[in-house]
């Protein structure tokens, strides 16, 4: 991992920090560059105007959580430096859990993340409220994206960030196993999904490898389970507001369906981390990996050779079905208002948003993107690209902005798989949620 230079290599930013920390000089905001000296302290995402041009030079820090993308990005950034020989790019990479917890404070300091990303949902909202995102509205970079896919990077009509990745938070399937039990298309309804699972069990295999021991990864299944059961598409926002409750009939129905799935998970499913689940799937012992398209690369690295597809559970009958799957636009790119190299960060964002660079990233990391006209040469991307045009729901779990409330709702599902009754799990979850709403 590339890090910021230390020792005798001092950047202008570091020198200013040293003087400010020593109290020897008060640094005027104007000297710190556009957007500095308050971008992280004001609500609503506002800072000084984002410079749309200027010298592209110096070190540009890119803060993100995807260590698996590091090598691909390094090659891309080498091409960027060929185009801009006075500039270099360093990646500041944190594990996803650490990034969720610590990125806001680290980025608002201005030490890292001239260009940075956020998870869709609570983190993006918090970063906009903290004033970290420079306003991208009206810049030419926005025009390089599919306008139907970037609204999750907006707040009150302002385009603060650009979601780069389009992922599918739904089970990945081993097409060889499914074909061997007579399944050639994703099951269209609940009865068909359960029948598929029964056929896989009869073949001596595990229907679903599910990381129920990690709530962050276990919760991807939650998206599919509620997408057709809920009375409205904003179901999670309404749980958080108190308009809906985990004790409502539709949520109890969802929990009862989790109970129906108990025989089809691997043993000790509620204690399984994501890596063992990936291994079970990669070695051909499970028909589905119940996380999402973002883990296809991991199972390929574990040696999986079989063709993959996706098979999300549809919890209703075919005629009641609104959605066939789940999508999510995330990895929301933005320019840091606290950066003293905003011109370089914006040019790096332009580079990542070019069709050629975006295609390199997509195929190298096995990610569908929101950038327009991307070419998918990777076999797995090409094989699953039909999902780009299917009727999918934007992942509802990221409607939650209070992570304690989200965890309570999702933990209820895990508890049911672990043996609790739907009613017990719902009452427990709603008790936590009521406390949070009332606090």
VEXDRENKE-144432 format. One record per residue (C-alpha): residue in three letters; x, y, z. Coordinates in nm, 3 decimals. Layout:
r aa=Ala&u=X&v=Y&w=Z;
...
# end
This chain:
r aa=Unk&u=0.000&v=0.000&w=0.000;
r aa=Unk&u=0.128&v=0.340&w=-0.092;
r aa=Unk&u=0.136&v=0.585&w=0.192;
r aa=Unk&u=0.199&v=0.951&w=0.228;
r aa=Unk&u=0.569&v=1.036&w=0.233;
r aa=Unk&u=0.731&v=1.086&w=0.570;
r aa=Unk&u=1.077&v=1.162&w=0.697;
r aa=Unk&u=1.252&v=1.441&w=0.509;
r aa=Unk&u=0.992&v=1.453&w=0.230;
r aa=Unk&u=0.761&v=1.733&w=0.340;
r aa=Unk&u=0.465&v=1.844&w=0.132;
r aa=Unk&u=0.328&v=2.195&w=0.147;
r aa=Unk&u=0.035&v=2.054&w=0.342;
r aa=Unk&u=0.264&v=1.895&w=0.602;
r aa=Unk&u=0.466&v=2.215&w=0.648;
r aa=Unk&u=0.149&v=2.415&w=0.710;
r aa=Unk&u=0.033&v=2.154&w=0.960;
r aa=Unk&u=0.362&v=2.169&w=1.149;
r aa=Unk&u=0.349&v=2.548&w=1.180;
r aa=Unk&u=-0.015&v=2.543&w=1.283;
r aa=Unk&u=0.045&v=2.275&w=1.545;
r aa=Unk&u=0.339&v=2.464&w=1.695;
r aa=Unk&u=0.140&v=2.786&w=1.724;
r aa=Unk&u=0.415&v=2.981&w=1.546;
r aa=Unk&u=0.186&v=3.110&w=1.276;
r aa=Unk&u=-0.181&v=3.152&w=1.208;
r aa=Unk&u=-0.244&v=3.027&w=0.856;
r aa=Unk&u=-0.506&v=3.230&w=0.668;
r aa=Unk&u=-0.771&v=3.022&w=0.500;
r aa=Unk&u=-0.676&v=3.172&w=0.164;
r aa=Unk&u=-0.329&v=3.019&w=0.190;
r aa=Unk&u=-0.463&v=2.669&w=0.241;
r aa=Unk&u=-0.623&v=2.643&w=-0.100;
r aa=Unk&u=-0.983&v=2.647&w=-0.212;
r aa=Unk&u=-1.216&v=2.462&w=0.020;
r aa=Unk&u=-0.975&v=2.438&w=0.312;
r aa=Unk&u=-1.017&v=2.584&w=0.656;
r aa=Unk&u=-1.378&v=2.499&w=0.722;
r aa=Unk&u=-1.500&v=2.259&w=0.458;
r aa=Unk&u=-1.534&v=1.993&w=0.723;
r aa=Unk&u=-1.702&v=2.218&w=0.977;
r aa=Unk&u=-2.008&v=2.340&w=0.799;
r aa=Unk&u=-2.325&v=2.148&w=0.730;
r aa=Unk&u=-2.484&v=2.091&w=0.394;
r aa=Unk&u=-2.168&v=2.001&w=0.203;
r aa=Unk&u=-2.066&v=2.355&w=0.116;
r aa=Unk&u=-1.712&v=2.485&w=0.091;
r aa=Unk&u=-1.552&v=2.742&w=-0.136;
r aa=Unk&u=-1.614&v=2.701&w=-0.507;
r aa=Unk&u=-1.448&v=2.396&w=-0.658;
r aa=Unk&u=-1.174&v=2.497&w=-0.902;
r aa=Unk&u=-1.255&v=2.341&w=-1.238;
r aa=Unk&u=-0.906&v=2.395&w=-1.373;
r aa=Unk&u=-0.559&v=2.460&w=-1.240;
r aa=Unk&u=-0.219&v=2.289&w=-1.231;
r aa=Unk&u=-0.229&v=1.912&w=-1.192;
r aa=Unk&u=0.074&v=1.849&w=-0.979;
r aa=Unk&u=0.197&v=1.708&w=-0.651;
r aa=Unk&u=0.076&v=1.401&w=-0.469;
r aa=Unk&u=-0.295&v=1.326&w=-0.491;
r aa=Unk&u=-0.428&v=1.105&w=-0.212;
r aa=Unk&u=-0.712&v=0.868&w=-0.299;
r aa=Unk&u=-0.883&v=0.729&w=0.013;
r aa=Unk&u=-1.097&v=0.415&w=-0.020;
r aa=Unk&u=-1.163&v=0.073&w=0.132;
r aa=Unk&u=-1.115&v=-0.170&w=-0.158;
r aa=Unk&u=-0.772&v=-0.328&w=-0.109;
r aa=Unk&u=-0.863&v=-0.582&w=-0.377;
r aa=Unk&u=-0.860&v=-0.299&w=-0.632;
r aa=Unk&u=-0.515&v=-0.169&w=-0.540;
r aa=Unk&u=-0.314&v=-0.338&w=-0.817;
r aa=Unk&u=-0.556&v=-0.239&w=-1.094;
r aa=Unk&u=-0.568&v=0.118&w=-0.970;
r aa=Unk&u=-0.189&v=0.138&w=-0.948;
r aa=Unk&u=-0.162&v=0.055&w=-1.317;
r aa=Unk&u=-0.429&v=0.309&w=-1.402;
r aa=Unk&u=-0.263&v=0.578&w=-1.192;
r aa=Unk&u=0.066&v=0.511&w=-1.366;
r aa=Unk&u=-0.107&v=0.610&w=-1.691;
r aa=Unk&u=-0.246&v=0.919&w=-1.519;
r aa=Unk&u=0.108&v=1.019&w=-1.417;
r aa=Unk&u=0.227&v=0.971&w=-1.775;
r aa=Unk&u=-0.033&v=1.226&w=-1.879;
r aa=Unk&u=0.049&v=1.453&w=-1.586;
r aa=Unk&u=0.420&v=1.399&w=-1.510;
r aa=Unk&u=0.419&v=1.653&w=-1.227;
r aa=Unk&u=0.151&v=1.455&w=-1.040;
r aa=Unk&u=0.143&v=1.123&w=-0.858;
r aa=Unk&u=-0.135&v=0.930&w=-0.688;
r aa=Unk&u=-0.115&v=0.747&w=-0.356;
r aa=Unk&u=-0.380&v=0.512&w=-0.231;
r aa=Unk&u=-0.483&v=0.536&w=0.134;
r aa=Unk&u=-0.669&v=0.209&w=0.192;
r aa=Unk&u=-0.853&v=0.107&w=0.509;
r aa=Unk&u=-1.052&v=-0.211&w=0.578;
r aa=Unk&u=-1.420&v=-0.148&w=0.509;
r aa=Unk&u=-1.523&v=-0.161&w=0.876;
r aa=Unk&u=-1.250&v=0.087&w=0.971;
r aa=Unk&u=-1.347&v=0.308&w=0.679;
r aa=Unk&u=-1.706&v=0.312&w=0.800;
r aa=Unk&u=-1.592&v=0.416&w=1.148;
r aa=Unk&u=-1.298&v=0.649&w=1.090;
r aa=Unk&u=-1.297&v=0.788&w=0.737;
r aa=Unk&u=-1.497&v=1.102&w=0.811;
r aa=Unk&u=-1.254&v=1.230&w=1.073;
r aa=Unk&u=-0.945&v=1.133&w=0.874;
r aa=Unk&u=-1.068&v=1.295&w=0.553;
r aa=Unk&u=-1.193&v=1.615&w=0.713;
r aa=Unk&u=-0.841&v=1.667&w=0.854;
r aa=Unk&u=-0.714&v=1.718&w=0.498;
r aa=Unk&u=-0.424&v=1.479&w=0.554;
r aa=Unk&u=-0.562&v=1.210&w=0.324;
r aa=Unk&u=-0.832&v=1.178&w=0.064;
r aa=Unk&u=-0.799&v=1.465&w=-0.183;
r aa=Unk&u=-1.026&v=1.232&w=-0.376;
r aa=Unk&u=-1.228&v=0.998&w=-0.155;
r aa=Unk&u=-1.527&v=0.767&w=-0.154;
r aa=Unk&u=-1.822&v=0.694&w=0.071;
r aa=Unk&u=-2.062&v=0.409&w=0.116;
r aa=Unk&u=-2.414&v=0.483&w=0.001;
r aa=Unk&u=-2.645&v=0.557&w=0.292;
r aa=Unk&u=-2.543&v=0.671&w=0.638;
r aa=Unk&u=-2.178&v=0.745&w=0.558;
r aa=Unk&u=-2.257&v=0.954&w=0.251;
r aa=Unk&u=-2.522&v=1.148&w=0.444;
r aa=Unk&u=-2.280&v=1.212&w=0.731;
r aa=Unk&u=-2.003&v=1.325&w=0.497;
r aa=Unk&u=-2.233&v=1.565&w=0.313;
r aa=Unk&u=-2.360&v=1.703&w=0.645;
r aa=Unk&u=-2.000&v=1.749&w=0.759;
r aa=Unk&u=-1.926&v=1.954&w=0.446;
r aa=Unk&u=-1.662&v=1.718&w=0.306;
r aa=Unk&u=-1.798&v=1.689&w=-0.048;
r aa=Unk&u=-1.726&v=1.969&w=-0.293;
r aa=Unk&u=-2.016&v=2.054&w=-0.523;
r aa=Unk&u=-1.972&v=1.878&w=-0.858;
r aa=Unk&u=-2.291&v=2.019&w=-1.011;
r aa=Unk&u=-2.223&v=2.174&w=-1.348;
r aa=Unk&u=-1.879&v=2.017&w=-1.395;
r aa=Unk&u=-1.817&v=1.823&w=-1.714;
r aa=Unk&u=-1.736&v=1.506&w=-1.520;
r aa=Unk&u=-2.102&v=1.453&w=-1.427;
r aa=Unk&u=-2.191&v=1.422&w=-1.795;
r aa=Unk&u=-1.983&v=1.105&w=-1.826;
r aa=Unk&u=-2.226&v=0.906&w=-1.608;
r aa=Unk&u=-2.563&v=0.748&w=-1.669;
r aa=Unk&u=-2.795&v=1.009&w=-1.513;
r aa=Unk&u=-3.039&v=0.739&w=-1.399;
r aa=Unk&u=-2.775&v=0.580&w=-1.177;
r aa=Unk&u=-2.613&v=0.872&w=-0.991;
r aa=Unk&u=-2.900&v=1.017&w=-0.788;
r aa=Unk&u=-2.766&v=0.844&w=-0.476;
r aa=Unk&u=-2.475&v=1.092&w=-0.495;
r aa=Unk&u=-2.713&v=1.387&w=-0.466;
r aa=Unk&u=-2.844&v=1.577&w=-0.166;
r aa=Unk&u=-3.116&v=1.840&w=-0.195;
r aa=Unk&u=-3.065&v=1.848&w=-0.571;
r aa=Unk&u=-2.688&v=1.905&w=-0.553;
r aa=Unk&u=-2.450&v=1.649&w=-0.706;
r aa=Unk&u=-2.187&v=1.608&w=-0.436;
r aa=Unk&u=-2.062&v=1.263&w=-0.528;
r aa=Unk&u=-2.055&v=1.020&w=-0.819;
r aa=Unk&u=-2.131&v=0.657&w=-0.735;
r aa=Unk&u=-1.876&v=0.459&w=-0.936;
r aa=Unk&u=-1.978&v=0.098&w=-0.885;
r aa=Unk&u=-2.305&v=-0.068&w=-0.973;
r aa=Unk&u=-2.321&v=-0.393&w=-0.778;
r aa=Unk&u=-2.588&v=-0.653&w=-0.723;
r aa=Unk&u=-2.647&v=-0.735&w=-0.357;
r aa=Unk&u=-2.801&v=-1.074&w=-0.427;
r aa=Unk&u=-2.689&v=-1.438&w=-0.430;
r aa=Unk&u=-2.426&v=-1.541&w=-0.682;
r aa=Unk&u=-2.496&v=-1.883&w=-0.832;
r aa=Unk&u=-2.290&v=-2.178&w=-0.953;
r aa=Unk&u=-2.458&v=-2.239&w=-1.288;
r aa=Unk&u=-2.315&v=-2.590&w=-1.319;
r aa=Unk&u=-2.481&v=-2.700&w=-0.995;
r aa=Unk&u=-2.812&v=-2.536&w=-1.081;
r aa=Unk&u=-2.816&v=-2.687&w=-1.428;
r aa=Unk&u=-2.745&v=-3.029&w=-1.278;
r aa=Unk&u=-3.069&v=-3.004&w=-1.078;
r aa=Unk&u=-3.269&v=-2.871&w=-1.371;
r aa=Unk&u=-3.259&v=-2.496&w=-1.295;
r aa=Unk&u=-3.165&v=-2.285&w=-1.596;
r aa=Unk&u=-3.327&v=-1.953&w=-1.497;
r aa=Unk&u=-3.347&v=-1.769&w=-1.165;
r aa=Unk&u=-3.651&v=-1.899&w=-0.972;
r aa=Unk&u=-3.945&v=-1.665&w=-1.046;
r aa=Unk&u=-4.127&v=-1.706&w=-0.712;
r aa=Unk&u=-4.093&v=-1.830&w=-0.355;
r aa=Unk&u=-4.214&v=-2.184&w=-0.414;
r aa=Unk&u=-3.968&v=-2.225&w=-0.701;
r aa=Unk&u=-3.683&v=-2.095&w=-0.489;
r aa=Unk&u=-3.759&v=-2.343&w=-0.210;
r aa=Unk&u=-3.794&v=-2.624&w=-0.465;
r aa=Unk&u=-3.452&v=-2.536&w=-0.606;
r aa=Unk&u=-3.303&v=-2.554&w=-0.257;
r aa=Unk&u=-3.465&v=-2.895&w=-0.199;
r aa=Unk&u=-3.319&v=-3.026&w=-0.524;
r aa=Unk&u=-2.972&v=-2.906&w=-0.427;
r aa=Unk&u=-3.000&v=-3.077&w=-0.087;
r aa=Unk&u=-3.108&v=-3.397&w=-0.263;
r aa=Unk&u=-2.790&v=-3.375&w=-0.470;
r aa=Unk&u=-2.585&v=-3.377&w=-0.149;
r aa=Unk&u=-2.484&v=-3.010&w=-0.164;
r aa=Unk&u=-2.550&v=-2.695&w=0.038;
r aa=Unk&u=-2.804&v=-2.466&w=-0.129;
r aa=Unk&u=-2.678&v=-2.141&w=0.029;
r aa=Unk&u=-2.341&v=-2.039&w=0.174;
r aa=Unk&u=-2.438&v=-1.748&w=0.401;
r aa=Unk&u=-2.203&v=-1.544&w=0.626;
r aa=Unk&u=-2.456&v=-1.513&w=0.907;
r aa=Unk&u=-2.178&v=-1.447&w=1.157;
r aa=Unk&u=-2.100&v=-1.107&w=1.002;
r aa=Unk&u=-2.398&v=-0.875&w=1.015;
r aa=Unk&u=-2.256&v=-0.649&w=0.744;
r aa=Unk&u=-2.240&v=-0.935&w=0.494;
r aa=Unk&u=-2.537&v=-1.129&w=0.631;
r aa=Unk&u=-2.756&v=-0.827&w=0.564;
r aa=Unk&u=-2.725&v=-0.847&w=0.186;
r aa=Unk&u=-2.987&v=-1.124&w=0.189;
r aa=Unk&u=-3.218&v=-0.889&w=0.382;
r aa=Unk&u=-3.248&v=-0.672&w=0.070;
r aa=Unk&u=-3.394&v=-0.955&w=-0.136;
r aa=Unk&u=-3.618&v=-1.081&w=0.142;
r aa=Unk&u=-3.797&v=-0.748&w=0.190;
r aa=Unk&u=-3.802&v=-0.616&w=-0.167;
r aa=Unk&u=-4.139&v=-0.767&w=-0.255;
r aa=Unk&u=-4.284&v=-0.814&w=0.093;
r aa=Unk&u=-4.278&v=-0.451&w=0.206;
r aa=Unk&u=-4.577&v=-0.224&w=0.148;
r aa=Unk&u=-4.355&v=0.047&w=-0.003;
r aa=Unk&u=-4.008&v=0.078&w=-0.154;
r aa=Unk&u=-3.892&v=0.310&w=0.127;
r aa=Unk&u=-3.962&v=0.045&w=0.390;
r aa=Unk&u=-3.635&v=0.083&w=0.579;
r aa=Unk&u=-3.661&v=0.461&w=0.598;
r aa=Unk&u=-4.011&v=0.413&w=0.742;
r aa=Unk&u=-3.887&v=0.161&w=1.001;
r aa=Unk&u=-3.635&v=0.424&w=1.108;
r aa=Unk&u=-3.899&v=0.699&w=1.122;
r aa=Unk&u=-4.137&v=0.481&w=1.323;
r aa=Unk&u=-4.405&v=0.461&w=1.054;
r aa=Unk&u=-4.332&v=0.090&w=1.004;
r aa=Unk&u=-4.227&v=-0.160&w=1.270;
r aa=Unk&u=-4.054&v=-0.496&w=1.280;
r aa=Unk&u=-4.370&v=-0.629&w=1.443;
r aa=Unk&u=-4.579&v=-0.541&w=1.135;
r aa=Unk&u=-4.729&v=-0.832&w=0.942;
r aa=Unk&u=-4.506&v=-0.784&w=0.637;
r aa=Unk&u=-4.190&v=-0.799&w=0.847;
r aa=Unk&u=-4.314&v=-1.101&w=1.043;
r aa=Unk&u=-4.382&v=-1.269&w=0.707;
r aa=Unk&u=-4.022&v=-1.198&w=0.608;
r aa=Unk&u=-3.892&v=-1.346&w=0.933;
r aa=Unk&u=-4.110&v=-1.654&w=0.885;
r aa=Unk&u=-3.953&v=-1.701&w=0.544;
r aa=Unk&u=-3.607&v=-1.679&w=0.699;
r aa=Unk&u=-3.721&v=-1.966&w=0.922;
r aa=Unk&u=-3.819&v=-2.162&w=0.610;
r aa=Unk&u=-3.464&v=-2.119&w=0.482;
r aa=Unk&u=-3.298&v=-2.270&w=0.793;
r aa=Unk&u=-3.247&v=-2.617&w=0.638;
r aa=Unk&u=-3.080&v=-2.470&w=0.332;
r aa=Unk&u=-2.790&v=-2.281&w=0.490;
r aa=Unk&u=-2.460&v=-2.448&w=0.577;
r aa=Unk&u=-2.416&v=-2.581&w=0.934;
r aa=Unk&u=-2.348&v=-2.308&w=1.194;
r aa=Unk&u=-2.460&v=-2.046&w=0.945;
r aa=Unk&u=-2.506&v=-1.778&w=1.212;
r aa=Unk&u=-2.144&v=-1.825&w=1.317;
r aa=Unk&u=-1.990&v=-1.824&w=0.969;
r aa=Unk&u=-1.767&v=-1.540&w=0.849;
r aa=Unk&u=-1.756&v=-1.436&w=0.487;
r aa=Unk&u=-1.427&v=-1.607&w=0.398;
r aa=Unk&u=-1.542&v=-1.962&w=0.487;
r aa=Unk&u=-1.867&v=-1.898&w=0.299;
r aa=Unk&u=-1.670&v=-1.792&w=-0.006;
r aa=Unk&u=-1.451&v=-2.102&w=0.023;
r aa=Unk&u=-1.753&v=-2.333&w=0.046;
r aa=Unk&u=-1.894&v=-2.180&w=-0.270;
r aa=Unk&u=-1.562&v=-2.163&w=-0.455;
r aa=Unk&u=-1.488&v=-2.532&w=-0.403;
r aa=Unk&u=-1.824&v=-2.629&w=-0.552;
r aa=Unk&u=-1.996&v=-2.743&w=-0.232;
r aa=Unk&u=-2.266&v=-2.473&w=-0.232;
r aa=Unk&u=-2.500&v=-2.365&w=-0.510;
r aa=Unk&u=-2.528&v=-2.001&w=-0.398;
r aa=Unk&u=-2.302&v=-1.750&w=-0.226;
r aa=Unk&u=-2.553&v=-1.531&w=-0.047;
r aa=Unk&u=-2.370&v=-1.196&w=-0.063;
r aa=Unk&u=-2.337&v=-1.024&w=-0.399;
r aa=Unk&u=-2.160&v=-0.971&w=-0.728;
r aa=Unk&u=-1.880&v=-0.785&w=-0.549;
r aa=Unk&u=-1.746&v=-1.121&w=-0.421;
r aa=Unk&u=-1.708&v=-1.288&w=-0.761;
r aa=Unk&u=-1.344&v=-1.184&w=-0.777;
r aa=Unk&u=-1.275&v=-1.336&w=-0.435;
r aa=Unk&u=-1.415&v=-1.676&w=-0.533;
r aa=Unk&u=-1.219&v=-1.672&w=-0.859;
r aa=Unk&u=-0.904&v=-1.609&w=-0.657;
r aa=Unk&u=-0.998&v=-1.911&w=-0.446;
r aa=Unk&u=-0.992&v=-2.125&w=-0.760;
r aa=Unk&u=-1.354&v=-2.132&w=-0.873;
r aa=Unk&u=-1.371&v=-2.241&w=-1.238;
r aa=Unk&u=-1.747&v=-2.279&w=-1.290;
r aa=Unk&u=-1.969&v=-2.025&w=-1.471;
r aa=Unk&u=-2.156&v=-1.789&w=-1.242;
r aa=Unk&u=-2.492&v=-1.620&w=-1.253;
r aa=Unk&u=-2.724&v=-1.472&w=-0.990;
r aa=Unk&u=-3.035&v=-1.617&w=-0.829;
r aa=Unk&u=-3.203&v=-1.387&w=-0.575;
r aa=Unk&u=-3.499&v=-1.519&w=-0.375;
r aa=Unk&u=-3.835&v=-1.376&w=-0.480;
r aa=Unk&u=-4.053&v=-1.409&w=-0.171;
r aa=Unk&u=-4.394&v=-1.380&w=-0.341;
r aa=Unk&u=-4.577&v=-1.541&w=-0.631;
r aa=Unk&u=-4.481&v=-1.441&w=-0.984;
r aa=Unk&u=-4.795&v=-1.233&w=-1.031;
r aa=Unk&u=-4.731&v=-1.041&w=-0.706;
r aa=Unk&u=-4.367&v=-0.974&w=-0.788;
r aa=Unk&u=-4.249&v=-0.615&w=-0.834;
r aa=Unk&u=-3.875&v=-0.677&w=-0.844;
r aa=Unk&u=-3.656&v=-0.967&w=-0.950;
r aa=Unk&u=-3.339&v=-0.854&w=-0.773;
r aa=Unk&u=-3.132&v=-0.590&w=-0.596;
r aa=Unk&u=-2.881&v=-0.336&w=-0.721;
r aa=Unk&u=-2.671&v=-0.081&w=-0.540;
r aa=Unk&u=-2.476&v=0.221&w=-0.660;
r aa=Unk&u=-2.192&v=0.287&w=-0.419;
r aa=Unk&u=-1.823&v=0.381&w=-0.391;
r aa=Unk&u=-1.935&v=0.743&w=-0.413;
r aa=Unk&u=-1.643&v=0.947&w=-0.545;
r aa=Unk&u=-1.596&v=1.306&w=-0.433;
r aa=Unk&u=-1.346&v=1.590&w=-0.403;
r aa=Unk&u=-1.248&v=1.684&w=-0.048;
r aa=Unk&u=-1.330&v=2.041&w=0.055;
r aa=Unk&u=-1.042&v=2.026&w=0.304;
r aa=Unk&u=-0.789&v=1.938&w=0.032;
r aa=Unk&u=-0.522&v=2.178&w=-0.084;
r aa=Unk&u=-0.502&v=1.988&w=-0.414;
r aa=Unk&u=-0.859&v=2.005&w=-0.538;
r aa=Unk&u=-0.756&v=2.075&w=-0.897;
r aa=Unk&u=-0.554&v=1.752&w=-0.902;
r aa=Unk&u=-0.833&v=1.559&w=-0.732;
r aa=Unk&u=-1.089&v=1.678&w=-0.985;
r aa=Unk&u=-0.862&v=1.585&w=-1.276;
r aa=Unk&u=-0.812&v=1.239&w=-1.122;
r aa=Unk&u=-1.190&v=1.208&w=-1.098;
r aa=Unk&u=-1.218&v=1.305&w=-1.465;
r aa=Unk&u=-0.961&v=1.039&w=-1.552;
r aa=Unk&u=-1.147&v=0.765&w=-1.361;
r aa=Unk&u=-1.467&v=0.874&w=-1.536;
r aa=Unk&u=-1.332&v=0.838&w=-1.890;
r aa=Unk&u=-1.475&v=0.542&w=-2.080;
r aa=Unk&u=-1.135&v=0.379&w=-2.136;
r aa=Unk&u=-1.021&v=0.407&w=-1.774;
r aa=Unk&u=-1.361&v=0.303&w=-1.643;
r aa=Unk&u=-1.360&v=-0.005&w=-1.869;
r aa=Unk&u=-1.013&v=-0.096&w=-1.741;
r aa=Unk&u=-1.133&v=-0.066&w=-1.382;
r aa=Unk&u=-1.456&v=-0.258&w=-1.448;
r aa=Unk&u=-1.288&v=-0.554&w=-1.616;
r aa=Unk&u=-0.989&v=-0.556&w=-1.381;
r aa=Unk&u=-1.200&v=-0.557&w=-1.065;
r aa=Unk&u=-1.508&v=-0.739&w=-1.199;
r aa=Unk&u=-1.744&v=-0.451&w=-1.121;
r aa=Unk&u=-2.025&v=-0.308&w=-1.327;
r aa=Unk&u=-2.008&v=0.072&w=-1.330;
r aa=Unk&u=-2.234&v=0.375&w=-1.360;
r aa=Unk&u=-2.007&v=0.541&w=-1.617;
r aa=Unk&u=-2.169&v=0.555&w=-1.959;
r aa=Unk&u=-2.056&v=0.328&w=-2.246;
r aa=Unk&u=-1.832&v=0.096&w=-2.044;
r aa=Unk&u=-1.719&v=-0.215&w=-2.233;
r aa=Unk&u=-1.740&v=-0.540&w=-2.035;
r aa=Unk&u=-1.481&v=-0.785&w=-2.163;
r aa=Unk&u=-1.461&v=-0.990&w=-1.843;
r aa=Unk&u=-1.657&v=-1.314&w=-1.885;
r aa=Unk&u=-1.831&v=-1.285&w=-1.548;
r aa=Unk&u=-1.935&v=-0.926&w=-1.610;
r aa=Unk&u=-2.059&v=-1.010&w=-1.958;
r aa=Unk&u=-2.249&v=-1.313&w=-1.827;
r aa=Unk&u=-2.430&v=-1.106&w=-1.564;
r aa=Unk&u=-2.473&v=-0.785&w=-1.762;
r aa=Unk&u=-2.835&v=-0.879&w=-1.838;
r aa=Unk&u=-2.909&v=-0.775&w=-1.479;
r aa=Unk&u=-2.835&v=-0.415&w=-1.579;
r aa=Unk&u=-3.169&v=-0.403&w=-1.760;
r aa=Unk&u=-3.381&v=-0.611&w=-1.521;
r aa=Unk&u=-3.634&v=-0.470&w=-1.278;
r aa=Unk&u=-3.420&v=-0.437&w=-0.967;
r aa=Unk&u=-3.470&v=-0.238&w=-0.647;
r aa=Unk&u=-3.203&v=-0.007&w=-0.511;
r aa=Unk&u=-3.075&v=-0.191&w=-0.202;
r aa=Unk&u=-3.315&v=-0.084&w=0.075;
r aa=Unk&u=-3.090&v=-0.163&w=0.371;
r aa=Unk&u=-2.888&v=0.149&w=0.290;
r aa=Unk&u=-3.194&v=0.365&w=0.350;
r aa=Unk&u=-3.111&v=0.332&w=0.719;
r aa=Unk&u=-2.901&v=0.624&w=0.841;
r aa=Unk&u=-2.892&v=0.497&w=1.201;
r aa=Unk&u=-2.671&v=0.188&w=1.198;
r aa=Unk&u=-2.804&v=0.071&w=1.536;
r aa=Unk&u=-3.154&v=0.057&w=1.389;
r aa=Unk&u=-3.030&v=-0.121&w=1.077;
r aa=Unk&u=-2.839&v=-0.373&w=1.283;
r aa=Unk&u=-3.142&v=-0.439&w=1.503;
r aa=Unk&u=-3.366&v=-0.512&w=1.205;
r aa=Unk&u=-3.108&v=-0.733&w=1.036;
r aa=Unk&u=-3.013&v=-0.909&w=1.358;
r aa=Unk&u=-3.374&v=-1.020&w=1.390;
r aa=Unk&u=-3.330&v=-1.218&w=1.069;
r aa=Unk&u=-3.009&v=-1.377&w=1.196;
r aa=Unk&u=-3.176&v=-1.463&w=1.526;
r aa=Unk&u=-3.459&v=-1.643&w=1.345;
r aa=Unk&u=-3.210&v=-1.851&w=1.147;
r aa=Unk&u=-3.045&v=-1.927&w=1.481;
r aa=Unk&u=-3.370&v=-2.062&w=1.624;
r aa=Unk&u=-3.573&v=-1.773&w=1.763;
r aa=Unk&u=-3.936&v=-1.746&w=1.663;
r aa=Unk&u=-4.026&v=-1.460&w=1.429;
r aa=Unk&u=-4.232&v=-1.300&w=1.704;
r aa=Unk&u=-3.948&v=-1.316&w=1.959;
r aa=Unk&u=-3.696&v=-1.172&w=1.715;
r aa=Unk&u=-3.932&v=-0.897&w=1.600;
r aa=Unk&u=-4.017&v=-0.786&w=1.954;
r aa=Unk&u=-3.651&v=-0.771&w=2.050;
r aa=Unk&u=-3.556&v=-0.572&w=1.741;
r aa=Unk&u=-3.843&v=-0.329&w=1.779;
r aa=Unk&u=-3.756&v=-0.268&w=2.143;
r aa=Unk&u=-3.409&v=-0.153&w=2.037;
r aa=Unk&u=-3.550&v=0.057&w=1.754;
r aa=Unk&u=-3.807&v=0.224&w=1.983;
r aa=Unk&u=-3.527&v=0.322&w=2.219;
r aa=Unk&u=-3.325&v=0.471&w=1.935;
r aa=Unk&u=-3.622&v=0.661&w=1.794;
r aa=Unk&u=-3.708&v=0.795&w=2.138;
r aa=Unk&u=-3.351&v=0.895&w=2.229;
# end
